[in-house]
Amino acid sequence: MLTDPDPYEVRRLCRADDPAGALDLLARTGFDAAALRRLLTGRAPGPGPVPGTREVLLRDENGRTTEMAVHTPAGAVGGRTGALVLLHGVGGSGPRMLSRFRDLAERLDVSVLCPTAQPVHERSNRLDLAGLFGNAFDAPCWNLSGADFPLAALRWARTELDADPDRCLIAGHSMGALATWNLAMRFGDRFCAAVPVNGALSMWELFGTDRRKRALLPNLLPLPVFVLHGDADRQIAPRFDRESVAALRGLGHPELRHAEIRGGGHTLESLDLTGRNAPLRSELADWLSARRRGRVPAAVRHRALDGSHGRAHWIAVDRIAPQAVAEVRAERRSATAIDVAVTGAREVRLHLRGDLFAPGRLDVAVNGVRHAVAFRPDPDRLLHSYRETADPALLDEQVVVLPVPDDREES
């Protein structure tokens, strides 16, 4: 039986291979959902990961595997280390990417994780890259839907390194920057900052505005973004990032930086980013070191093209109409009342947790139609939600699915 468990011990127990056994042990110790949540969200660090450089086998949610190069700094500074997921470009690899940025681990007090891309089978993901990289159409690439190695690397950092979930960063170069833009727009609630380098939102921008991808840009408003691009890049024109930055500025993005490097081409070396004492590298490191994820918001606005990225924080949409851009606006008016407005989707999900909502009756309005929801915190659901992402901010103790009224289903 557990005696006076600390947060690290409980996190480790809940990540183990026997969730039923963990739940039984917690129940016999007298833990209800509220007590378990307090421990899973606790800040106490564990003993810390072994410092140094290594390569590990990383598995994504579909069972595919790849190599990932990891460098962990020698000791945390006042607590748990963060995590920086770095994504390489076409023809690159995790180990080569890590060799250029290993020193950022000590400088930022983060573990640097560099997975290696593998071929994807979904045609839509290959098309996102073919226009930019031509004959790389069938080459290894990042899956922009999220069911891939970047998010698997993030979860690995939280489970294997006990990384600070509020100091998780994503950055990428070239193809990796395209993935950084798209993963940040879809899963921005999992990161504290994003840094695309010589990237673009979409290959379709070569032929005109990709309105569907650009419709997701408002999702970036809560997330700090630092965009870097060489003004002499001949492979991915800097105008792509200029247009994205201009759009975000027009939306009033509060924490947006943009550096266009004079004479910089497509390679990282041409951007003066790989030298340890390069001014731009120091500027970027200083900016990254100050980034922290904020508290779970009471009001959420999120857009989605499909159900794979329909969730943001405690609200989600699904059953999205074909070719629609679904949008949900949800507000926690009180501990017992929620207002939700949805377009472009037929279903909304509430991911309820006891530190945001009071157990018992909740009054939920979806497009003006009111529902009485009985919130019953469930330790089993809480444990399984932690195992899904190992992210305390995405915990839930009950999932409630509600229909969206027909008169507001249009996109």
C-alpha positions as CSV (number, residue, x, y, z in Angstrom):
1,M,0.0,0.0,0.0
2,L,1.2,3.5,-0.8
3,T,2.2,5.5,2.3
4,D,2.4,9.3,1.9
5,P,3.0,9.1,-1.8
6,D,4.6,12.1,-3.6
7,P,3.6,13.3,-7.1
8,Y,6.5,11.7,-8.8
9,E,5.8,8.3,-7.3
10,V,2.1,8.5,-8.4
11,R,3.0,9.7,-11.9
12,R,5.4,6.7,-12.2
13,L,2.7,4.3,-10.9
14,C,0.1,5.5,-13.3
15,R,2.4,5.2,-16.3
16,A,3.3,1.6,-15.5
17,D,2.2,-1.4,-17.6
18,D,-0.6,-2.4,-15.2
19,P,-3.2,0.4,-15.1
20,A,-5.8,-1.9,-13.4
21,G,-3.3,-2.8,-10.7
22,A,-2.4,0.9,-10.2
23,L,-6.1,1.8,-9.9
24,D,-6.7,-1.0,-7.4
25,L,-3.7,0.1,-5.3
26,L,-4.9,3.7,-5.3
27,A,-8.4,2.7,-4.4
28,R,-7.2,0.6,-1.4
29,T,-5.1,3.6,-0.3
30,G,-8.3,5.7,-0.2
31,F,-7.6,7.9,-3.3
32,D,-10.6,9.4,-5.0
33,A,-10.4,11.3,-8.3
34,A,-9.7,14.6,-6.6
35,A,-6.8,13.2,-4.6
36,L,-5.4,11.5,-7.6
37,R,-5.7,14.6,-9.7
38,R,-3.9,16.7,-7.1
39,L,-0.9,14.3,-7.2
40,L,-0.8,14.0,-11.0
41,T,-0.7,17.8,-11.3
42,G,1.8,18.2,-8.5
43,R,5.1,20.0,-9.3
44,A,7.4,17.9,-7.2
45,P,10.3,16.6,-9.3
46,G,11.6,13.0,-9.3
47,P,15.3,11.9,-9.1
48,G,15.9,13.3,-12.6
49,P,17.0,11.5,-15.8
50,V,20.5,10.3,-16.5
51,P,22.4,13.1,-18.3
52,G,24.1,12.7,-21.7
53,T,23.4,11.7,-25.3
54,R,21.8,8.5,-26.5
55,E,19.6,7.1,-29.2
56,V,16.3,5.4,-28.3
57,L,13.6,3.5,-30.1
58,L,10.4,5.7,-30.3
59,R,7.0,4.2,-31.1
60,D,4.1,6.3,-32.3
61,E,0.4,5.7,-31.5
62,N,0.0,3.5,-34.6
63,G,2.9,1.2,-33.6
64,R,5.5,2.5,-36.1
65,T,9.0,2.9,-34.8
66,T,11.9,5.2,-35.4
67,E,15.2,6.2,-33.9
68,M,15.3,9.3,-31.7
69,A,18.5,11.1,-30.6
70,V,18.2,12.6,-27.1
71,H,20.5,14.9,-25.1
72,T,19.6,15.5,-21.4
73,P,21.5,18.3,-19.5
74,A,23.5,17.5,-16.4
75,G,21.0,18.3,-13.7
76,A,17.8,20.3,-13.5
77,V,17.9,23.9,-12.4
78,G,15.5,24.3,-9.5
79,G,13.2,21.5,-10.6
80,R,12.3,19.4,-13.6
81,T,13.9,20.0,-17.0
82,G,11.8,21.0,-20.0
83,A,11.7,19.4,-23.5
84,L,12.6,20.7,-26.9
85,V,11.3,18.6,-29.8
86,L,13.4,19.4,-32.9
87,L,12.2,18.2,-36.4
88,H,14.6,17.8,-39.3
89,G,14.0,18.5,-43.0
90,V,13.9,16.3,-46.0
91,G,16.9,13.9,-46.1
92,G,17.8,14.7,-42.6
93,S,17.8,12.6,-39.4
94,G,17.4,13.0,-35.7
95,P,21.1,12.4,-34.8
96,R,22.3,15.0,-37.4
97,M,19.8,17.5,-36.1
98,L,20.9,16.9,-32.5
99,S,24.5,17.5,-33.4
100,R,23.7,21.1,-34.3
101,F,21.7,22.0,-31.3
102,R,22.9,19.8,-28.4
103,D,24.2,22.7,-26.5
104,L,20.8,24.2,-26.2
105,A,20.0,21.5,-23.6
106,E,22.3,23.1,-20.9
107,R,21.5,26.6,-22.1
108,L,17.7,26.2,-21.7
109,D,17.6,23.5,-19.1
110,V,15.7,21.2,-21.5
111,S,16.2,17.7,-22.9
112,V,16.6,18.0,-26.7
113,L,14.7,15.3,-28.6
114,C,15.2,14.7,-32.3
115,P,13.2,11.9,-33.9
116,T,13.8,10.7,-37.4
117,A,10.9,10.9,-39.9
118,Q,9.6,7.8,-41.6
119,P,7.4,7.3,-44.7
120,V,3.7,7.9,-44.1
121,H,0.9,6.0,-45.8
122,E,-1.7,8.7,-45.7
123,R,-1.8,10.4,-49.2
124,S,-3.0,13.7,-47.8
125,N,0.2,14.1,-45.7
126,R,2.5,13.3,-48.6
127,L,0.6,15.9,-50.7
128,D,1.3,18.5,-48.1
129,L,5.0,18.2,-48.9
130,A,5.2,17.2,-52.5
131,G,4.7,20.7,-53.9
132,L,7.6,22.0,-51.9
133,F,10.0,19.1,-52.3
134,G,9.1,17.6,-55.6
135,N,10.7,14.1,-55.9
136,A,10.5,13.8,-52.1
137,F,6.8,12.9,-52.5
138,D,7.4,9.3,-51.2
139,A,10.3,10.1,-48.9
140,P,10.2,10.0,-45.1
141,C,8.1,12.9,-43.8
142,W,6.2,14.1,-40.9
143,N,2.5,13.2,-40.5
144,L,0.6,16.5,-40.0
145,S,-2.4,14.8,-38.4
146,G,-0.5,14.4,-35.1
147,A,-0.5,10.6,-35.0
148,D,3.3,10.6,-35.5
149,F,6.6,10.8,-33.9
150,P,6.7,14.5,-32.8
151,L,3.8,14.0,-30.4
152,A,5.1,10.6,-29.4
153,A,8.5,12.3,-28.6
154,L,6.6,14.8,-26.4
155,R,4.9,12.0,-24.5
156,W,8.2,10.1,-24.2
157,A,9.8,13.1,-22.6
158,R,7.0,13.3,-20.0
159,T,7.0,9.6,-19.2
160,E,10.7,8.7,-19.5
161,L,12.3,11.9,-18.4
162,D,9.5,13.3,-16.2
163,A,9.9,16.6,-18.2
164,D,8.1,19.7,-17.0
165,P,4.9,19.7,-19.0
166,D,4.7,23.5,-18.9
167,R,8.1,23.9,-20.6
168,C,7.7,21.8,-23.8
169,L,8.8,23.5,-27.0
170,I,8.6,22.5,-30.7
171,A,10.8,23.7,-33.5
172,G,11.7,22.5,-37.0
173,H,13.6,23.3,-40.1
174,S,12.3,23.1,-43.7
175,M,9.9,20.1,-43.8
176,G,10.2,20.1,-40.0
177,A,9.1,23.8,-40.0
178,L,6.1,22.9,-42.0
179,A,5.3,20.3,-39.4
180,T,6.0,22.8,-36.6
181,W,3.5,25.3,-38.1
182,N,0.8,22.6,-38.6
183,L,1.2,20.8,-35.3
184,A,1.3,24.0,-33.4
185,M,-2.0,25.1,-35.0
186,R,-3.6,21.8,-34.2
187,F,-2.1,20.9,-30.8
188,G,-0.9,24.2,-29.4
189,D,-2.3,23.5,-26.0
190,R,0.5,20.9,-25.5
191,F,3.4,23.4,-26.0
192,C,4.7,26.6,-24.6
193,A,6.3,27.9,-27.8
194,A,6.9,27.1,-31.5
195,V,9.8,28.0,-33.8
196,P,9.4,27.3,-37.5
197,V,12.7,27.9,-39.5
198,N,12.5,28.3,-43.3
199,G,9.0,26.8,-43.5
200,A,5.5,27.4,-44.7
201,L,2.0,26.5,-43.8
202,S,1.2,24.5,-46.9
203,M,2.5,23.5,-50.3
204,W,-0.7,24.7,-51.9
205,E,0.5,28.3,-51.2
206,L,2.6,27.9,-54.4
207,F,-0.6,28.0,-56.4
208,G,-2.7,30.5,-54.2
209,T,-3.9,30.9,-50.7
210,D,-4.6,27.7,-48.8
211,R,-7.7,28.9,-47.1
212,R,-8.3,25.8,-45.0
213,K,-4.8,25.8,-43.5
214,R,-4.9,29.6,-43.0
215,A,-8.3,29.2,-41.2
216,L,-6.3,27.5,-38.4
217,L,-4.0,30.4,-37.7
218,P,-6.2,31.9,-34.9
219,N,-5.4,28.7,-33.0
220,L,-1.9,30.1,-32.6
221,L,-3.0,33.2,-30.7
222,P,-2.4,31.7,-27.2
223,L,1.0,30.2,-28.2
224,P,4.2,32.2,-28.4
225,V,5.8,31.8,-31.9
226,F,9.2,32.8,-33.2
227,V,9.4,32.6,-37.0
228,L,12.8,32.6,-38.8
229,H,13.5,32.6,-42.5
230,G,16.4,33.4,-44.8
231,D,15.5,36.2,-47.2
232,A,17.5,34.4,-50.0
233,D,15.9,31.0,-49.5
234,R,15.3,29.6,-53.0
235,Q,13.7,26.4,-51.8
236,I,10.9,27.7,-49.7
237,A,10.3,31.4,-50.5
238,P,10.3,33.7,-47.5
239,R,7.0,35.2,-48.6
240,F,5.2,32.2,-47.2
241,D,6.2,33.0,-43.7
242,R,5.8,36.8,-44.3
243,E,2.2,36.2,-45.1
244,S,1.6,34.0,-42.1
245,V,3.3,36.5,-39.8
246,A,1.3,39.4,-41.3
247,A,-1.9,37.4,-40.8
248,L,-1.1,36.7,-37.1
249,R,-0.2,40.3,-36.5
250,G,-3.5,41.3,-38.0
251,L,-5.2,39.0,-35.5
252,G,-3.4,40.7,-32.7
253,H,-1.0,37.9,-31.7
254,P,0.5,39.0,-28.4
255,E,3.8,37.0,-28.4
256,L,5.0,36.9,-32.0
257,R,8.6,37.3,-33.2
258,H,9.8,37.3,-36.8
259,A,13.4,37.4,-38.0
260,E,14.2,37.4,-41.7
261,I,18.0,36.8,-42.0
262,R,19.7,38.9,-44.6
263,G,21.5,36.8,-47.2
264,G,20.3,33.6,-45.5
265,G,19.5,30.7,-47.7
266,H,17.7,27.4,-47.0
267,T,20.4,25.6,-45.0
268,L,20.7,26.1,-41.2
269,E,24.4,27.1,-41.7
270,S,23.5,30.0,-44.0
271,L,21.2,31.4,-41.2
272,D,24.0,31.7,-38.7
273,L,22.0,29.5,-36.3
274,T,24.5,26.6,-35.8
275,G,27.4,28.5,-34.1
276,R,27.1,28.5,-30.3
277,N,27.9,32.2,-30.1
278,A,25.9,33.4,-33.1
279,P,23.9,36.5,-32.2
280,L,20.6,35.1,-33.6
281,R,21.0,31.8,-31.9
282,S,21.6,33.7,-28.6
283,E,18.5,35.8,-29.2
284,L,16.4,32.7,-29.9
285,A,17.8,30.9,-26.8
286,D,17.0,33.9,-24.6
287,W,13.5,34.1,-25.9
288,L,12.9,30.4,-25.5
289,S,14.2,30.4,-21.9
290,A,11.4,32.7,-20.8
291,R,8.5,30.7,-22.3
292,R,6.1,28.9,-19.9
293,R,2.7,27.4,-20.6
294,G,-0.1,29.3,-18.8
295,R,-3.0,28.0,-16.8
296,V,-5.9,26.1,-18.4
297,P,-8.2,28.9,-19.7
298,A,-11.8,29.5,-18.8
299,A,-12.6,30.5,-22.4
300,V,-11.4,28.5,-25.4
301,R,-11.7,29.1,-29.1
302,H,-10.5,26.4,-31.4
303,R,-10.8,25.5,-35.1
304,A,-10.4,22.1,-36.7
305,L,-10.4,20.5,-40.2
306,D,-11.1,17.0,-38.8
307,G,-11.6,15.2,-35.6
308,S,-8.0,14.3,-35.1
309,H,-7.2,17.7,-33.8
310,G,-10.7,18.7,-32.6
311,R,-9.7,19.2,-29.0
312,A,-8.3,22.2,-27.2
313,H,-8.0,22.1,-23.4
314,W,-11.3,20.9,-22.0
315,I,-13.5,21.2,-25.2
316,A,-13.5,19.3,-28.5
317,V,-15.5,19.0,-31.7
318,D,-16.1,16.0,-33.9
319,R,-18.1,14.7,-36.8
320,I,-17.0,17.7,-38.8
321,A,-18.8,18.4,-42.0
322,P,-16.8,17.6,-45.2
323,Q,-14.6,20.4,-46.3
324,A,-15.8,22.5,-43.4
325,V,-13.6,24.4,-40.9
326,A,-15.2,23.6,-37.6
327,E,-15.0,26.2,-34.8
328,V,-15.9,25.9,-31.2
329,R,-16.1,28.7,-28.7
330,A,-16.6,27.6,-25.1
331,E,-16.7,29.5,-21.9
332,R,-16.7,28.3,-18.3
333,R,-19.2,30.8,-16.9
334,S,-19.0,29.3,-13.4
335,A,-18.1,26.0,-11.8
336,T,-21.6,24.7,-12.8
337,A,-22.3,26.5,-16.1
338,I,-20.8,26.3,-19.6
339,D,-21.7,28.1,-22.8
340,V,-20.7,26.5,-26.1
341,A,-21.1,27.8,-29.7
342,V,-20.2,25.4,-32.6
343,T,-20.2,25.7,-36.4
344,G,-19.1,23.1,-38.9
345,A,-19.5,20.1,-36.6
346,R,-22.2,17.8,-35.4
347,E,-20.8,16.8,-32.0
348,V,-19.1,18.5,-29.1
349,R,-17.2,16.8,-26.2
350,L,-16.6,18.1,-22.7
351,H,-13.5,16.9,-20.9
352,L,-14.6,17.6,-17.4
353,R,-12.2,17.7,-14.3
354,G,-12.9,18.6,-10.7
355,D,-10.6,21.6,-10.4
356,L,-12.5,23.3,-13.2
357,F,-16.1,22.1,-12.7
358,A,-18.0,21.2,-9.6
359,P,-19.2,17.6,-9.3
360,G,-23.0,17.3,-9.6
361,R,-25.3,19.0,-12.1
362,L,-23.8,21.2,-14.8
363,D,-25.9,23.5,-17.0
364,V,-24.5,23.3,-20.5
365,A,-25.8,25.3,-23.4
366,V,-24.8,24.2,-27.0
367,N,-25.8,26.8,-29.6
368,G,-28.5,27.9,-27.2
369,V,-29.9,24.4,-26.5
370,R,-29.6,23.6,-22.8
371,H,-28.5,20.3,-21.3
372,A,-28.4,19.1,-17.7
373,V,-25.2,17.1,-17.3
374,A,-24.4,15.0,-14.3
375,F,-20.6,15.3,-13.6
376,R,-19.4,12.2,-11.7
377,P,-15.6,12.3,-11.4
378,D,-14.2,8.8,-12.2
379,P,-10.6,7.8,-11.0
380,D,-10.5,5.2,-13.8
381,R,-11.1,7.7,-16.5
382,L,-8.6,10.1,-14.9
383,L,-5.9,7.5,-14.9
384,H,-6.5,6.6,-18.5
385,S,-6.6,10.3,-19.6
386,Y,-3.1,10.7,-18.0
387,R,-1.8,7.7,-19.8
388,E,-2.9,9.1,-23.1
389,T,-0.7,12.2,-23.1
390,A,1.0,12.3,-19.7
391,D,0.0,15.9,-19.7
392,P,-1.6,17.2,-16.4
393,A,-3.3,20.0,-18.3
394,L,-5.2,17.5,-20.5
395,L,-6.5,15.4,-17.7
396,D,-10.2,14.7,-17.5
397,E,-12.4,12.7,-15.0
398,Q,-15.4,12.3,-17.3
399,V,-16.1,12.8,-21.0
400,V,-19.6,14.0,-22.0
401,V,-20.7,14.0,-25.7
402,L,-23.4,16.3,-26.8
403,P,-25.1,16.9,-30.2
404,V,-24.9,20.2,-32.0
405,P,-28.3,21.4,-33.1
406,D,-29.0,21.2,-36.8
407,D,-29.5,24.9,-37.4
408,R,-25.8,25.6,-36.5
409,E,-24.1,22.8,-38.3
410,E,-23.1,24.9,-41.4
411,S,-19.4,25.9,-41.8
